[in-house]
């Protein structure tokens, strides 16, 4: 099969779903929207930013003069801990259940003008440690069964503030995406008594077609079933159900991989590369979850340049996901990019 020329469908064993790949469409001329890039000359401290150290937030609280990672309860959380436990049922077609949870904001750095690829690895490691602590603390609450850690980078991904930060939404139920992955991994585990992703990265390391780089503990790759143009995953080489299972060396390795991947992203079009990224891992429901192999996913929308984006529209919304550039071609482009941030090249 010619992956770079002919239309084909690819299977995603993690979600039991398919993506249509149409590589020949990458040759079509672009006559769609082209935008001017917004200036990214931000100050190290912005007096109007509600995430900067020492500033007052919308609810009147004042941020401390933090020097590293700073975490607080989201002032506009999508989930609330004191939600009344109620259910609504009107036959089989009208169902609703209340959902309790906690929303947290994780400021990665006090410096307003940084993003992850511009941070030092030691400072990124502090973010990793904060994630682990929050996963354990939130997951220990009796009404929390899943902890979703994620980062939206860039206004185009719905990020309302450019200050380097991420979010954590912890809730009573297991959301759809991690639940699908849990079910698929459980099915594979029960059949083979091996981790789906352990077997997957072993094959990817053999093929070296979609691997971007690896360090001692992590593999960075464009998944075979990628939907977004430059989608990527960071997968620990050692099977672990949750990020709290990492050793200190593995936490360092995650910080290293996080920076190396995002530097490549910025270098691709020499812009602050937008993406939504997040960690999928075992629920905090008290079960062992031997089937789980946690992983970090990155979904960036840029396709041809810093101004041409790919979103789920038309066929994707009505049928199933589709992409115009093969995972192999995306991987080759990312793999050959420098690991020195373009802003630091003399």
N, C-alpha and C positions, 0 to 999 in steps of 0.2 A: 504494500500500500504506500502510495506517495503522499506522505503527510503534508508536504509543502505545496502541493498542486491541486489535489482532488478533494471535493467535499466529503466529509465523513463524520460519524458520531463517535464520541469517546465516553466511556463509562467511568463514573466516579464511584468507587467501591465504598468510600467513606459516607456517602449520603444516598447511595442506591439511586443515582440519577444520571442523566446524560447531558452532554453539551454538543451542539452542532458546530463543527469547525469548517469554515469556508475560506481557505487560504488564498484562493485565486482572487477574492474580493479585495485583498490588500493592494492590488494593482490599480484599482479604480481611482480616478482623479477626485480630489476633495473640493467640493463647492459649497460646503456647509459653513457653519459659523466659525470665524476666526476672531479671537479676542486679543486685546492688548493686555500685556502682563502688568499686574499691579506692582507698584514699587514695594520692595521688601526691606527698606531701610528703617528698621525699627530701632528704637533706643534700648539700652540695656534695662532701663526702668521707665515705665510709662505711668505717669500719675493718674491717668484715666482708666488703667487696667485693673479690673477687680480681682485679678490673680497675683498681681505683683506684691512683693513683700511690703508691709507697712500701709497698704492701701485699704480703704473701706469698701466692703462688698455691698451689694444691693440691699441686704437685710440689716445693714448697719453695723455688722461685726467688722472688726479690724484684723487684717492678717498680721501675724507676728513678723518680725524681721528675720524670716527664715533664711538659712544659708545653703540648704540642700533640698531634699524632698519635703514637701508640705502637703498634708492630707486633711481634708475637712468634709463634713456632710454637705452634699449638694444643696444649695439654697433653692433650687428648682427641680428637685428629684422627681423622676417619673414613677418611683415606687415609694410608699410610705409604710413605716413599721406599724403604725397604729390603725391600719385599715380594718374596718369591721369585717368579720368573717361571714360572708353571705353568699348565697347561691340563688340563681334565677333560672327557672325552667318553665317554658310554655310549650309543651309538647316536645318533639324531638328536634325541632328546627330553630328554636330560640333558647339558647343556653348561655349563661354567663356565670362566672365565679369571681369573687374578689381576689386580689393578689396583693400580698404583703411583701415588703422588701426594704432595702436600704440603698441609697445612691451616694457614692463618694467621689470626690474630685481629687486627683493626684497631680499636684504641680511637680513637674520633673526637675525644675531648676528655678532659682530666683531671677535668672537673666531672661528678660522679655524677648531679646533678639536672637535666642538660640532655638534650634530644633534638635531632635535626637542625633542626626548625622553630624552635627557640629559640636556635640557634647563630648567630654572626655569619657573614656570607657569606665573609669572609676566612678564617675557621676551616674552613668547609666546603670552600673552595678548597684548603686544605692536605690535606683528605681526598682530594679529586680527584687531587692530585699524588701522593699515596701510592698510590692505585689504579694510576695510570699506571706508577709505578716498579715496583710489585709485578708488574704484568702483563708488563713487559719482563724483569724478573729471573727470575721463575718460568718464563715462556715460553721463555727462553733455555736452560733445562735440556733435555738431549737426550731425556729420558723424559717430558716434559710436552708434551701436544698441545692442551690446552684449559685456560683459566683462568677459573673462574666466580667473579665478584665479587657478593656479595649482602648484604642486611641484613634481619634479622628484627626487627621492632619490636613489643614487647608480649608478655606472657606467653601470650596466646591464640594467637600465631603460633609458639610453641615457643621463645621467647627465654628462656633460663635466668637472665639477669642484666639488670637495667634500665639498667645503665651504657651510655652511648651507644657502640655498637660495631657492626661488621659482620664478615663472614668472607670468606675466599678459599679455595676448594678448587681446586687445580690437579691435573690427572690425565692419565693416559696416553691414554685414549680420549676421544672427543667425546660428551658426554651426549646423551640422546634429544631434549630440547627444542631446544637450539641446532642439533643435527644436522638436525632437521625443518626448521628455519628456513633452514639453509644450503641444503638441497636445493631448497626452494621458491624462494629468492632466485636460486639458480643457474639454475633452469628459466626464471625470468622474465628474467634477464640474457641468457641465450642466445637468447631469443626477441626481445627488444627492444633489447638493448645499453644498457639503462638500469636504474637501481636501482629495485626494487619499492617501497621506502619513499620514494624521491624522488618518484616518480609519485604515491604515496598521499598524502603530506603536501601536495603541490601541489593535489590535488583537495580535500583537507580545508580548506585555506586559502581556496579558492574558495567552498566551501559554508558555512563558518563555523557548522556545526551542532554539532560535537563538539569544536571547538578551545576550550581553556580560556584560554590566553594564549600569547604568543610574545615572545621577545626577539630580539636581532640574530642569534643563531646557533641557537636551539632553538625547537621547537614543543612545547607541552604539550597533550595531547588525550586524550579518552576514545575508544579505538579502536572502530570500527564493529562489530567482532566481540567486544567485551568480554564476559567471563564473570562476573567478580566485580562486585558492585553499583557500586562507584566505582573500578573499574580505570582506570589511566591509563598513558600512555607519554610519555617525553621523547625526542624524535627530533632529531638534529642536521640543520640545513637543508642543510649541505654533506655530500655523500656521503663517508663515511669507513668503512673496514673495521674499525678498532680505535680505542680511546680514546687510544692513544699517537700518533695522527695529529692530535690537537687542537692548535691554536695556543694561546698563553697567553690570548688574548681569549676563545677558545672554552671554555677551562677555567673562566674567570670566569663565562661565561654559563651553563655547566652548574651551577655552584654557586648561581647566582641562581635558575635554574629549579627546582633541587632544593628550595631553601628555600621558594620561592613555592608550589609544589605542596603540600608537607607542611604549611605554615601553613594552607592551605585545608582540608586533611584535619582538622587539629586543630580548626579553627573550625566544621566541619560539625556536630558534636555536642558541641562544647566539652569535649573529652576528649583525652587523649594517644592519637591514632588509630593502631591497630595495622595493620601491613601486612607482607608479604614483598615485597621489591624486589630487582632484580638487573639486571646488564648482560649483554646478549647481543652478542657480537662475534666476529670472525674467530678461528679456531683458531690455535695457535702451532706448526703442523706444517711450517713452512717454505714453504708455498704462498702465492701472492699474494692469492687470494680476492677478485678484482675484484667478485664478486657481492654481497659483504657490505656492509650499511649498518647499523652498530651502533646500539643503542637501549637505553633504560632502561625497565624495566617495573615497575609497582606493582600488587600484588594485595592489596587490603584486604578483610576479611570483614564489616565492619559494614554493616548494611542499613537498619534503620529508626531506630535510636537507638544510644547508646553501649553498650547492653546486649543488643541484638538482632543476632545474627550469621547469616551465610550460610556454610554449608559444603557441600562436595560429598558428598551422601548420596543414597540411593535411586536415582532415575532417573539422576542424574549419574554414579554409580558403575557403574550397570548399562547405560546407554545412551550418552548424551553430555551435555556441560555444558548447563545451563539457567539462565536468569535471569528475574526478575520485574519489573525496571525497565529501560526502554529506555536505550540508551547516550546518546541525545539528552537524555532527561530528567535522567540523572545529570550530563551535561556542563553542562546549564543550571543545575543546583543548585550545582555546584562553581564554575562561572564567576562566579556572582553573589556568592560569598563574599568577605569582606574579606581583604586581604593583611597586615593587622595582627593579630598573634596575640592570641587572646581574653584571654590573661593580661595583655597590655599595654594593654588598653582601659580607660580610666579611667571 
